[in-house]
Structure formats: C-alpha cells, structure tokens
Amino acid sequence: MTFEVVDPATLSVVATVEDMGVADATKAVDAAAGAFRSWSRTPPRRRSEILHRAFELMIRDRASLAELISRENGKSLTDAAGEVTYAAEFFRWFAEEAVRPGGDFGESPAGGTRTLVTHRPVGVAALVTPWNFPAAMITRKIGPALAAGCTAVVKPAAETPLTALAIAELLTEAGLPDGVVTVVTTTDSSGVVGVWLNDERVRKISFTGSTAVGRVLLRHAADRVVNSSMELGGNAPFIVADDADLDAAVAGAMIAKFRNGGQACTAANRFYVHTSIASAFVARFGAAVEKLTVGPASDGAAIGPLISAAALRRVTRTVDEAVAAGARISHRAALPDAPGHFYPPTVLVDVPADAPILAEEIFGPVAAITTWSDEDELLELVNDSEYGLAAYVFSGDLARALRLGEAIDAGMVGINRGLVSDPSAPFGGVKQSGLGREGAREGLREFQETQYLSVDWPA
C-alpha cells in the first residue's frame, strides 16, 4: 500500500510513499526496544558526536532539504531554508547537552546517608509530528531523545513525510545504529499511534499538533500512565502600546504573523493596538502586507499556499464570518493565477473585541486587529482564552513591556521582537496549549527519569 504526497502549491504529485499500518508500527517498536539497551549504554560523548555530525550533514544539505520542504509543504524557499537551519540547531544543541547530563550529590539533613541523584533515559519514545514544520518538529524531539539515551519511533504527518525520511537517512549517515530511530509513514495516524500507546515497551509520547487531538492522546496515555509531552494549539496576542516604535512593531508583526503563511502555533492571531496609534500602525502594516508576493516557492514567492483545500475553506469561512459580524478588510495582497490552495494575506480592522475570530486559532495569513486604551481591560481580553502558548508585546518602555509580558498567561513572550523560537530556550505553553517543554535543558529532561540512590554513610 502507498499514498501520494501532493505539492499544495501546484497540486502535482511529489512522491509516492509506503503507507504503513499497525503491523509496521509494532515492528518499529520491536526495533526500538531491541536497540534500547545498547544505545542507552552508549557513552554520552559518542551520542554527542553522532548528533553533531547530523547537524553538519543538515547544514551541508540545507539547499536540497529546503527545496524538499517547499515541495511537500508549500512554504517559501526563504522560510524553508530558515527552518532547516533552525532544525539543525536542535541537533547541535542537544549534542552539547548530551555530555552535560547533570545530577546531584550531598549529605542528607539527618546525617548518616548521602543522596546521589542521577537521570536515566525514559525508554522507547513515540514521537508524533505535524506538517507545518516537517524538519524542526522532528529534530526538536529526536535530538533530546537521542541525547538522553532513548530510542524512538516517529510518525510524521501524512502531508509531509519526505523530510522526516530524509533526516532519518542523514542520521544513518551520521553513524546512528540501526533500530534507534524508525520512521513510520502512514495515513492511519490513530491506528499507528494507538498501537504505540498500547505497547508496554513504549514509555514516552511526545506530540505536536492540535489541542483536540492532544486531549485524545492524553486520555489514551493515562491508561498506562505513559510519560507525556504535548505541544498543542495557540492563539497568540500581539500587543502594540502607544509608545511602541512603529517600524519595529510592523517588522515584528510581519514575522510573527506571516512566517510559514501564518500556519504556526506561535503565529500572532489577534492584534491589540493602542487606539492612539492604531491608524498609523494599520497604514504601515497594511502597506507591507500588500507588497507580499503569493505563489509557488519555485516562483520566489514570499507566501505559499495553505496545506490543503480543507484549510483554505476553513480560513475563507473564518474571514467571511468576521466580516459579516462587522470587521472590515483594510488591506490585502494579490493572489496568483495558480491552482494551489492560496489565500491572500489579509488585514482585518474594526474587529469587535468579542468576535469569534479572536477566540480561535486562524492558522492562515490573516491579521485581525482590534484596539485598546486601558491596560487592565487589555489584559482581561488577552487572557480570556483557553490557549497560552506565545504572545508578543511592543513598547518603547522596556519595564512596561516586561510588566505586560509577565501578566500574560503564556509560556513564551516576545518582547519587541516577532520571534520566540530558539533551541536554547524552553518552548511550550500553559493552559490548553500543552504540557512540558522542548529545547533547552528542559527538553532533555522530558526524555529522562530522575533516580536517587540513598547511600549508607556512617559517621
């Protein structure tokens, strides 16, 4: 059985991939479980060397990987190249973390014993990744898993399996032993992941995707008390204060909103602009949006298509409903004469504060702008959401920006910048946006169990 991978920009078939099923999912766990003992006992320095070599190979192949991402995902070549660099950095970061596992040793308060604290790999890890960042979401999970000494079974999104397969090949070239990482390409996501969650050898599930699916997986994982990390949906607010540098705010908004065409969990979805500078901000922001080129990556366009026809229908419906409720389209980019799932980058103004579009994750190139004048009321609106992944604050007063940032219910806040992702920083959210963190030292700990040894130590 096979399935086709389709370019969302041209609707042409990019490749045909094996459609694996539940039997293949079990075989993948067999391989991971068989390799776990040897890999977990591999010296940290050797694990580090393999990860660092994988980083070098990704940088070597950056152009071809970017082209592959653009073909199966549709994003611009600029975005794709940036993703490859970002993705490779997770291999480099966790190569360095692998040789700094940490631990503790000390005398117990009562005396007579010494406490030795260490960290050990959690076991076989099931890694489930989405289509919007097919390289970065893979390396952000594989990197710490391998650094910790875990083996892994990986299920990439059916829309974008080719990048995952390419990275697996690079890991093999880097010296990773057979069975340590196995990629399962499938259209039966629930069947494959269900097999993994029911397998007693799988001790970790790390998932990136929608909050709705995350809830289902958490319920399933609870049956066996499986260690779980969930990076789920977002509805990031973008706040522009009256003392903000407008040029910096517009530049930040363009990155926070339109990176990957708005198809990112950290994308700015709802813009709160101070009343006194709203007209000036919208004019500058709208002018920049109108200059965006939309089309296939092969044409050099800045904005690619949405991932599917269903996604295009959903974004179209969301904007139509907002306009019907009183919002107004102030600026729009031009659409190409092309067959793909393209939606024009759009700026909506006069959006009512209670409009549904401000309460849901748009996942498209649409910026919904509302205004504010009172900080307390602003924070009530910003925090009135089930999500809490990312947020952005622009203000000329750093103390004020930090005060606002700390008052927002979000795991990550960009202060006067439109990008929050960094391999050295803990990526993750609060509330319905997930559990756990990826990147930084916290990302390594997600794949480890803490053990302490109480050692008799006579006076």
C-alpha positions in Angstrom: 0.0 0.0 0.0 1.2 3.5 -0.8 -0.1 7.1 -0.7 0.8 10.2 -2.6 2.5 13.3 -1.3 1.0 16.4 -3.1 2.5 19.8 -3.5 -0.2 22.2 -2.2 1.1 25.0 -4.5 0.8 23.1 -7.8 -1.4 20.2 -6.8 1.1 17.9 -8.5 2.3 14.6 -7.0 5.7 15.0 -5.4 6.3 11.3 -4.5 4.7 8.1 -3.6 5.4 6.8 0.0 4.8 3.5 1.7 1.5 3.5 3.7 2.5 1.6 6.8 0.0 0.0 9.1 -0.4 -1.3 12.7 1.9 -4.3 11.9 4.6 -1.9 10.8 4.1 0.1 13.9 4.7 -2.9 16.1 7.9 -3.8 14.1 9.1 -0.3 14.7 8.8 -0.8 18.4 10.5 -4.1 18.2 13.5 -2.4 16.6 13.5 0.4 19.1 13.2 -1.9 22.1 15.9 -4.1 20.7 18.3 -1.2 20.2 17.5 0.5 23.6 19.9 -1.4 25.8 22.9 -0.8 23.6 22.0 2.8 22.8 21.2 3.8 26.4 24.6 2.4 27.4 26.4 4.2 24.6 28.8 6.8 26.2 27.3 10.3 26.1 30.3 11.5 24.1 29.6 9.1 21.3 25.9 10.1 21.3 27.0 13.7 21.1 29.3 13.0 18.2 26.6 11.4 16.2 24.2 14.3 16.8 26.9 16.9 16.0 27.6 15.0 12.7 23.9 15.1 11.9 23.9 18.8 12.4 26.8 19.2 10.0 25.0 17.0 7.4 21.8 19.0 7.6 23.8 22.2 7.0 25.6 20.5 4.1 22.3 19.6 2.6 20.4 22.7 3.5 19.5 23.7 -0.1 18.1 20.3 -1.0 16.3 19.9 2.2 14.7 23.4 1.8 13.6 22.5 -1.7 12.1 19.3 -0.4 10.2 21.1 2.4 8.9 23.6 -0.1 7.6 20.9 -2.4 5.7 18.9 0.2 4.7 21.7 2.5 4.4 24.7 0.1 6.2 27.2 2.2 8.6 29.7 0.5 12.2 28.8 0.0 13.3 31.5 2.4 11.1 30.1 5.1 12.2 26.6 4.3 15.9 27.4 4.4 15.4 29.2 7.7 13.6 26.1 9.0 16.4 23.8 8.0 18.9 25.9 9.9 16.7 26.1 12.9 16.0 22.4 12.8 19.7 21.5 12.5 20.4 23.7 15.6 18.5 21.2 17.8 20.9 18.5 16.8 23.9 20.8 17.7 22.3 22.0 21.0 21.5 18.5 22.2 24.8 17.2 21.1 26.2 19.7 23.6 23.6 18.8 26.3 24.3 15.0 25.9 27.7 15.4 27.6 26.3 17.5 30.4 23.7 15.2 31.9 23.7 16.8 35.4 23.0 15.2 38.7 23.4 15.9 42.4 25.3 14.5 45.4 25.1 15.6 49.0 24.6 14.8 52.7 21.1 14.2 53.9 19.9 16.7 56.6 19.6 14.0 59.2 23.1 12.7 58.5 24.2 9.1 58.2 23.5 8.9 54.4 24.5 10.5 51.2 22.0 11.2 48.4 23.0 10.5 44.9 20.7 11.9 42.2 21.0 10.8 38.5 19.0 10.9 35.3 18.3 7.9 33.1 16.6 7.6 29.7 12.8 7.1 30.0 12.8 4.3 27.3 11.3 3.9 23.9 9.7 7.2 22.8 6.9 7.7 20.4 7.3 11.0 18.5 4.3 12.4 16.6 4.9 15.5 14.5 2.8 17.9 12.3 3.1 19.1 8.7 3.8 22.8 9.3 7.4 22.4 10.3 8.4 19.0 9.0 12.1 19.3 9.8 12.1 21.4 13.0 9.4 19.4 14.8 11.3 16.2 14.0 14.7 17.4 15.3 13.2 19.1 18.3 12.1 15.7 19.5 14.7 13.3 18.1 17.6 15.5 19.4 16.8 15.3 23.1 15.6 11.7 22.8 18.9 10.5 21.4 20.9 12.7 23.8 19.1 11.2 26.7 19.8 7.7 25.5 16.2 6.9 24.3 15.3 5.1 21.1 12.4 6.4 19.1 9.6 5.5 16.7 8.5 8.5 14.7 5.2 9.2 12.9 5.4 12.3 10.6 2.3 13.9 9.2 1.0 12.2 6.0 1.1 15.5 4.2 4.9 15.9 4.8 6.7 12.5 5.3 9.6 13.1 2.9 11.5 15.5 5.1 11.3 13.0 8.0 12.7 10.2 5.8 15.5 12.5 4.6 16.5 13.3 8.1 16.4 9.6 9.1 18.8 9.0 6.2 21.2 11.7 7.5 21.1 10.2 11.0 22.2 6.9 9.5 25.0 8.6 7.6 26.0 10.3 10.8 26.5 6.9 12.4 23.3 6.2 14.3 22.9 2.4 14.8 20.0 0.5 13.2 16.8 0.5 15.1 17.5 3.5 17.3 15.1 5.7 15.2 12.4 4.3 12.9 10.1 6.4 10.8 6.6 5.1 10.1 4.9 6.8 7.2 1.1 6.3 7.3 -2.3 7.6 6.6 -3.7 5.7 9.6 -2.4 8.0 12.3 -4.8 6.9 15.0 -4.2 3.2 14.3 -0.4 3.5 14.4 -0.2 5.8 17.5 -2.8 3.7 19.2 -0.6 0.6 18.8 2.3 2.5 20.3 0.3 3.8 23.3 -1.0 0.2 24.0 2.5 -1.3 23.8 4.1 -1.6 27.3 7.5 -1.1 25.8 6.7 2.5 24.8 7.3 4.7 27.8 7.1 8.2 26.3 4.7 10.0 23.9 5.8 13.4 22.6 3.1 15.0 20.4 2.9 18.3 18.5 -0.5 19.2 17.0 -4.0 20.3 17.8 -5.3 20.6 21.3 -8.3 18.4 20.3 -6.0 15.5 19.3 -3.7 16.1 22.3 -6.7 15.6 24.7 -7.4 12.3 23.0 -3.8 11.1 23.3 -3.6 12.2 26.9 -6.7 10.1 27.7 -5.1 7.2 26.0 -1.8 7.7 27.6 -3.4 7.8 31.1 -4.5 4.1 30.8 -0.8 3.1 31.1 0.5 6.2 32.8 2.8 7.0 29.9 5.2 9.9 30.3 3.6 12.6 28.0 4.7 15.9 26.4 2.2 17.9 24.5 2.8 21.0 22.3 -0.7 22.0 21.3 -2.6 24.9 19.8 -2.2 28.6 20.3 -3.9 31.9 19.9 -1.1 34.4 20.3 -1.9 38.0 21.1 0.2 40.8 19.6 0.1 43.9 21.7 1.3 47.3 20.4 1.5 50.0 23.1 1.1 53.7 22.4 4.8 54.3 23.0 6.0 51.5 20.6 8.5 52.0 17.8 6.0 51.6 14.9 8.6 50.5 12.4 9.9 47.8 14.8 6.3 46.8 15.6 5.4 46.4 11.9 8.6 44.4 11.2 7.8 42.2 14.2 4.2 41.7 13.1 5.2 40.6 9.6 7.4 37.9 11.1 5.0 36.8 13.9 2.0 36.7 11.5 3.3 35.6 8.1 6.1 33.2 8.8 5.0 30.0 7.1 1.9 31.9 5.9 0.5 32.1 9.4 0.5 28.3 9.7 2.3 28.1 13.0 1.2 27.5 16.5 3.1 30.6 17.6 1.7 32.8 14.9 0.2 36.2 16.0 -3.6 35.7 15.6 -5.2 38.7 17.4 -3.7 42.1 17.3 -4.4 44.6 20.1 -3.2 48.0 19.0 -3.5 51.1 21.2 -6.2 53.5 20.0 -3.9 56.4 19.7 -1.6 54.8 17.2 -3.9 52.3 15.5 -4.4 54.2 12.3 -0.7 54.7 11.8 0.1 51.1 12.6 -2.6 49.8 10.2 -1.4 52.0 7.4 2.2 50.9 7.7 1.4 47.2 8.4 -1.2 47.1 5.6 1.2 48.6 3.1 3.8 45.9 3.9 1.1 43.2 3.6 0.0 44.4 0.2 3.6 44.1 -1.0 3.8 40.4 -0.1 4.1 38.1 -3.1 1.9 35.0 -3.1 2.5 31.8 -5.1 4.7 28.7 -5.5 8.1 28.6 -3.9 9.6 27.9 -7.3 8.4 31.4 -8.4 10.2 33.0 -5.5 7.0 34.0 -3.7 7.1 35.1 -0.1 3.9 33.4 0.9 3.0 29.9 -0.2 -0.3 28.0 -0.1 -2.3 26.7 2.8 -1.7 23.0 3.3 -5.0 21.7 1.9 -8.3 22.5 0.3 -10.0 22.0 3.7 -7.6 24.5 5.3 -8.4 27.0 2.5 -12.2 26.6 3.1 -11.8 27.0 6.9 -9.8 30.2 6.6 -12.1 31.6 4.0 -15.1 30.9 6.2 -13.5 32.4 9.2 -12.8 35.7 7.5 -16.3 35.8 5.9 -17.9 35.3 9.3 -15.8 38.1 10.8 -16.7 40.5 8.0 -20.4 39.6 8.5 -20.0 40.4 12.2 -18.7 43.9 11.5 -15.0 43.5 10.7 -13.6 45.2 7.6 -10.9 44.2 5.2 -8.5 47.1 5.0 -5.5 45.6 3.1 -4.9 42.5 1.0 -2.1 41.1 -1.1 -2.8 39.9 -4.6 -3.5 36.3 -5.5 -1.6 34.4 -8.2 -3.1 32.7 -11.2 -2.2 29.3 -9.9 -4.0 26.1 -9.0 -2.8 25.8 -5.4 -4.6 26.4 -2.1 -3.7 30.1 -1.9 -5.3 32.6 0.4 -4.4 36.3 0.2 -2.6 37.8 3.2 -5.3 39.9 4.8 -5.6 42.7 7.4 -9.0 42.9 9.2 -9.8 46.1 11.2 -12.8 47.2 13.3 -12.9 43.7 14.7 -15.3 43.5 17.7 -13.5 42.5 20.9 -15.9 39.6 21.3 -15.6 38.4 17.6 -15.2 34.6 17.3 -12.1 35.1 15.1 -10.2 36.5 18.1 -11.0 33.3 20.1 -9.8 30.7 17.6 -6.5 29.7 16.0 -6.7 31.1 12.5 -3.7 29.1 11.1 -3.6 31.3 8.0 -2.3 34.6 6.7 -5.0 36.8 8.4 -4.3 39.5 10.9 -7.4 40.5 13.0 -6.9 43.9 14.6 -8.8 45.4 17.5 -7.9 48.5 19.6 -7.4 49.1 23.3 -6.8 52.0 25.7 -6.9 50.6 29.2 -4.2 48.1 30.3 -6.4 46.3 32.8 -9.1 45.7 30.2 -6.5 44.7 27.7 -5.1 42.0 29.9 -8.5 40.7 30.6 -9.1 40.3 26.9 -5.7 38.8 26.2 -6.0 36.2 29.0 -9.6 35.3 28.2 -8.5 32.3 26.1 -8.1 28.6 26.7 -4.7 28.9 25.0 -1.4 30.1 26.4 1.4 29.3 24.1 3.0 32.5 22.8 2.4 36.3 23.0 4.1 39.4 21.7 4.5 42.9 23.3 5.9 46.0 21.7 6.6 49.1 23.8 9.2 51.8 23.9 9.4 51.3 27.7 11.1 48.0 28.5 9.9 48.0 32.1 6.3 48.4 30.8 6.8 45.7 28.2 8.1 43.3 30.8 5.3 44.1 33.2 2.7 43.3 30.4 4.6 40.2 29.4 4.7 38.8 32.9 1.0 39.4 33.3 0.1 37.4 30.1 -0.9 33.7 30.5 1.6 32.4 28.0 4.6 30.1 28.1 6.6 32.4 25.8 6.5 36.1 25.2 8.4 38.0 22.6 9.4 41.5 23.9 9.9 43.9 21.0 10.5 41.0 18.6 8.3 38.8 16.5 10.1 35.5 17.0 10.2 33.4 20.2 11.7 30.1 19.0 15.2 29.3 20.0 16.8 25.8 20.6 18.4 27.1 23.8 15.1 28.3 25.2 12.3 26.2 26.7 9.5 26.1 24.1 6.0 25.3 25.4 2.8 26.8 26.7 0.3 26.8 29.6 -3.4 26.0 29.9 -4.7 24.2 26.8 -1.5 24.8 24.9 0.3 21.8 26.3 2.4 20.1 28.8 6.2 20.1 29.1 8.9 22.0 27.3 11.0 21.4 24.2 14.5 22.8 23.7 16.9 24.0 26.4 17.9 21.7 29.3 14.1 21.2 30.0 13.9 19.5 26.6 16.4 16.9 27.6 14.7 16.3 31.0 11.4 15.4 29.1 13.1 12.2 28.0 14.7 11.3 31.3 13.5 9.8 34.6 15.1 11.0 37.8 16.5 8.4 40.1 18.1 8.9 43.5 20.3 6.4 45.4 20.4 6.7 49.2 23.9 5.6 50.3 24.6 4.5 53.8 27.4 6.8 55.1 28.3 6.1 58.8 29.6 8.9 60.8 
